[in-house]
Amino acid sequence: MNLKRIIIAITVVLIGTGNINAQDMKTEVPKISDFPIGEENTGYAQYFTGKSWLAPLTTSKELNVPMSNVTFEPGCRNNWHSHTGGQLLIAVGGVGYYQERGKAARRLLPGDIVEIAPNVEHWHGAAPDSWFSHLAIACNPQTNQNTWLEVVNDEEYAEAVKDRNSKNRKDENRIELCKENYTQLFGGEALTGGGTDPEMMDILQKYIFGEVFRTGDLDIKTREMITCVSLAAMQQLPQLKSHAGAALNTGVTPIELREAIYQCAPIIGFPKVLNALGAINSTFTERGIKLPLEKQETVTEEDRLEKGLAIQKPLYGEAMKELLKDVPGGMGADVARFLTEVHFGDFQTRSGLNTQTRELLTFCVLTVIGAEPQLQSHLQANLKVGNSKETLTAAVIQCMPYIGFPAAIKVLDIIKKA
């Protein structure tokens, strides 16, 4: 067993140090590892660009091995600094970076270990588009002293992390990219050759995580939300449960994930959404996330129709009312009102996700179920809220491994002709 696997095994054993629920914090922090998040790191805030959280893990004075879990919001990093006694870092969640003065930055994924020699000037922090957690272990604690230096400015940070997102790595070996993306999402290793059908798994993983994930201008959080709503629409609940964990690992918050599933209800129906919620709630419970999550409702019984119309009309006009006006018994007007009140009033008005994200996810769910007439109108709505044809194309390609080439190509043709 190599050192990385040993460390991952050790981290599982150390879970017993406690757990602080991110949902109880004023700022919602995703739980991207099995370690507690702790409190906002206000005592050292002057040495950080962005917010961080600190959870001390060890207390024994006899052992004298100070160890803490540090969590960084996307883009957060500490100043240049050094330790007279050195330091060990073990990445446990999300994606981060470590850089020594005068050297190229190193991208960090769960299980990666950084051995920092005494008096070496360095910084570490999160990727621009991902939360990040690492264990920080003080070496030689009896005499170890920190020296804080200047901030890592925006130019230095941008230079350090440039060209490391999957979407910018078209020429990179797809096998290495597959392994890196898989580890970020699931914390394990891809392409192991194990299981009952290793050839199928190798083809699947290389295609999804080595090819699809670098096609188009989507960040990894958006890709995982698209994957989750696609699996919800298809009722592939074991895979949804797994990808719910992956979404949290990329920095999707529990509320964002829940709202993505809620957004499916008017399209796929409530029974399927209840099944999907059971899958993601199981993941939340395993991660120690307190349920129920915070409410995101913004409408009342009195104004849900009005507020729903305020979203619906600028995007879709009166098309649905016209379509339903000749329904027998005059009930088309009821259906049109239900649509406005439920889809746009009850769901689209909720906080937790913005309209642009909700429309993109809705388009993906319609793609999965093959609702071509609705795709036409929702395509135009997406363009109105700022989702380009290129973004929609990338989103459909993200759905493609789950729905197959014929269904995806049909929707790509609709986008092309719009």
N, C-alpha and C positions, 0 to 999 in steps of 0.2 A: 504493500500500500504506500503511495507516495505521500509527501508531506502535506500537500493541499488536502487530500482526502482525510488524513489524520486530523487536520485542523477543523474541517467541516464536521467530523464526528465529535470532536471535543465541544464545538459550539452547541450541539444538541444536548450534551450532558449538562452544560452550564445554564440551561434555561431556568433552572430552579432558583436563580437569584432574584426573581420577582418579575412583576409585569405592571406597567402603568399604561392605562388605556388612553390611546390618542384621542378618542372621541370626547373625553372629558376636558380637553384643552380648548382654549379659546381659538387658537389657530389649529386647524385640523391637520394632523401630521400622519401620513400613511405609515402603517406598521410593516416595514419592508424586511424585517428580520425577526428571529425568535427572541431577541433581546429587548428589554424594556427601553422605552424612548427617554424617559426621565423628564426633567424640567427644562424650560428654555434657558440657554446658556448665557444668562445676562451678566454673570460675573466676568466673562471673557469676551463680551460682545465687542469691546473696543478693538479686539485683535481679529475680528472676523468681518468679511464683506458678506452681508446676508445673515439670515438667522440659522442658529444651530441649537441642538438640544443635547443635554449631557445626563447620562445615567451611570453613576458609580456602581460597579459590580462586585468589588471585593472590599472587605472591611477588616480582615484579620491583621492586627499589628505584628503578630508573631510571624506570619508568612511574609508580610511586607512586599506584596506584589500589587501595586496600584493598577487597577484595570477599569476602564470605563467604556461604555458604548456612546459614540458620538454620532449624531444624525444631522445631516446638512440638507437644507432645502435646495432645489435646483439652482445652480449658479453660485451657491455659497462656497467660500473657501477662506482659510485662515491666512494670516500674514506670513511673509517669510519669517522663519524662526529657526532656532537650533536648540539642542539639548546637550548638556555637558556629558550626560551618561548614556545618550542614545535613546531609541524608542523602537517598539515593534507595533506595526499596524496590521490588523487582519480585517479585510473587507468582508462584511456579512450581509449587505443588502444594497440593491440598486447599482448605480454606476458612478465611479469617482475617478479622481486623478491624483497622482503624486508626482512632484517635480523637485529635483535638486538643482541648486544654482549652477547654471552653465550646461545643463543636460536637457535632453528631450523629456517631455512629460510621459508618464506611464499611466495607461488606462487600467483601472482597477475594477474587477468583478468579484462577486462572492467567492470566498475561498483563497483569494490572492493574499500574499503575505509580503510586507515591506519591512526590511531590516534597515534601520536608519542608524548609521554610525555616529559616534559622539561628535558634536560640534559641526555637523554638516548642515548647511543652510538649505531649507526646503519649505514647501507648502503642500497642503492636501485639501481636497474638498470635493464637491459634487460636480457631475457633468451638467452642462447647461439645461438639459431636458430631462433630468432624472434626479430623484432624491438619492441619498447615499448614506450608508451607515458603516462605520468601522469600529472595531475594538482598538483602543489605544492602551498599550502596556508600557509602563515606565520601567526602564532598565536602570540598574544601579541606583535605586531610589534614595539611598542614604545621602548621596552627594549630587544627585541629578538636579540641574537648574535649567530653566528655560530662559532663552534670550529672544524677546520679540523684536522684530525688525519692521521694515516698511510694508505697506499693503501690496498685494498682488493686484496691480491696476487692471482695468478692463482690457487694455491692449495686450498686456502680458498673458492674461487669462485666455483671451480669444486666440492668440497665437499658439498657446499650449494645447488647446483642445480642438483646433481646426482639423477638418477632414477626417474626423473620427466617427461621425455619425454614419449609420448604415447607408443612408441615402446618398452619401458622397463617396461610396466605396465600390463603384461599378467594376473596377479592374482588379479588385482584391480576390484572392482565392476563395471560392464560395464555401469550401469546407471549413476554413478557419473562421469565416464570418458566421457560418452556421453554428459552430461550436461556441463562439462568443455570445451570439444572440441567445442561444438556448440556455447557456449558463446564467445570463442576466435574467431571463424569464423564469426559469424553473430551479436554478441553483444546482443542478446536476450536470452530467456530461452527456453530450450528444454523440451519436455514431459509435456506440459502444460495441455493436455487433452481438448484443445479447438478446434474450427473449425468444419467442417461438417463431417470429417472422422478421429476422434482422434485416433482410434485404429490403422489405417493404418500408421498415422504419428508416433505413438509410436514405432511400429515395425520397420519402416524405419530408424528412428533416432537412436535407440539402435543398430541396425545392422551396419549402416554406421559409426556413430561417436563413438560408444562404442566397436565395434568389428573390423571392417575393418581398422580403423585408428591406431590400435595397432598391426596389423599383418604385419611383415616385417620391414626391415631397411630403411624406407623412412621418411624424415623429413616432417613437415606439409606443408611447402611451395611447395615441389615437389608434394605432394598429391593433393594440390589444382590446380596446373598447369595441372596435369594429368586429374583431373575432368573437368577443363575448356576445354581442347582440346577434351575430350570425348563428352561433351555436344555440342561443336561446330560441331563435326562430325555428331552427331545425330540431329542437328538443333533444339535443345531444348533451344530456346533463352531466355524465361523468367528465367529458371533455370540458364542459363549461366550468365545472368546479375546479379543474386543474388550471384553466386559463384565468379564472378569477384570482387565483393566487399569483399567477404571472402578472396580471394587471396591477395588483398591489405592489409587486416587486419593481415595476417600472415607475411607480409614483402615482398611479391612479388612486385617488382617495376612495374610501368606502362609499361616501355619498355620491361621488361621480359615477362609480360602478352601479350603485343601486339605481340612480336616476337613468342611466343608460338602459337598464332592464325595464324600469317603469315606462320609458318612452316607447317600448315595443307594444304595450298593452292595446292601444287602439288599432294596431295593425295585425297582430297575431292572435289577439283574444286573451282574456283574463286567465283561463285555466293554464295555458302555456306559460304565461308570465309568473303565475304562482309556482309552477314547477321550477322555473328558472330561479326565482327568488329563494326557493328551498336549497338549490345548489350553491348559490353564492353566499347565503347566510351560513351554510355549513362551513364554508371557507372562513368567513368572518369569525365564527365561533372558535375554530381551530387556532386562529391568530390572536385570540383574546380580545376581539373587538366587541364592545358592548352593544347589545341590541335591545330595543329598536334604535336605529340611528336617529339623529336630529331631524325634526320635521322641516320640510322645504316648501310647504304649501304657501301660496301668496294670495289666493283668492277666497272670497266668501260665497255663500249661497246666492247673495244678492248681486254680485258683480262678475261671476264666472263667465256668463255669456258675453257681457260687455268686454271684458279683458281678453276673452278668446277671440272675439271679432277683431279686436285691435291688432292681434297678431295675424289672424287668418286673411283679412281683406287685403292688406298691402302685398301679401305673398301670392294669394290664390284668387283674389277677386270674388265674383259671384258664380263661378263656374259650377260648383257643387250644387248650389241652389237651383240653377238652371237644369242641371242633369236630372235632378230628383223631382222637378215640379209636376210631372205627369204620372207619378207613382199612384196606383189605384188607391181609392179611398182618401186621397189627400194626405196620406201619411208621409209623403216625401218631405214635406216641410218639417215634420217631426224628426226624420232621420237627419236632415241638414242641421237642425238645431242640436241634436245629440252630438253630431260630429264636432260642431263648434264648441259646445260646452265641455265635452269630454276630452277630445284630442287637443284642442287649443286652450280651453279654459282650465281643465283639471291638470293636464300634463305639461303642455308647452310653456305655461306661465311659471312653472316651478323653478326655484333657484337650484343651484348645484351644478347645472350645465347651462351654457348660453344657447341662444337660438341657433347660431351657426353650427355648433356641435350637434344639437338635437336634429337639425335638418339633415346633416351628413349621415348620422346614424339611422334616421328614418329611411333615407335613400338606400342605405345598405340593406336594411331589413326588407324593403320592397324588392330589392335585387334578389335576395335569397328566396323569397316566396314567388318570384316571377310575376309580380303585379305590373305588367307593362303599361296599361293605361295610366295608372297612378304615377309611374316613373316619369312620364312626360311632364306632368305638372310639378312634381317634386324636383325635377331637374331644374326647371325655371326658378323655383323658389330658392334652391341652393345657390344659383347664380346671383340672385337678388341679395342674399345674406352674405355673400363674399366667398363662397366656395367655387373655385374655378373649375373648368372642365378637366384640367390636369389633376386637380385634387380628387374630383369624382372618379376619374379614370384609375388613379392609384387606389382609391377605396374599393372599387370593383375588383381590381386585381388582388387586393388583400382578401376579398371574399372567395376568389377563384379556387383555391385549394379545397374549400369546403363545399362548394356548389358544382364544381366541374367546369370544364372549358365551354361547352355549348351554352349553358345558361349565362355565363359571364360575357362571352363574346356577343351574345344577343343584346345585352345592356350596353356594352361598349359601342355597338353600332348605333344605338339610340343617342348616346352622348355625342358621337361623331357627327350625326346628322342634325343635331339641335342648333 
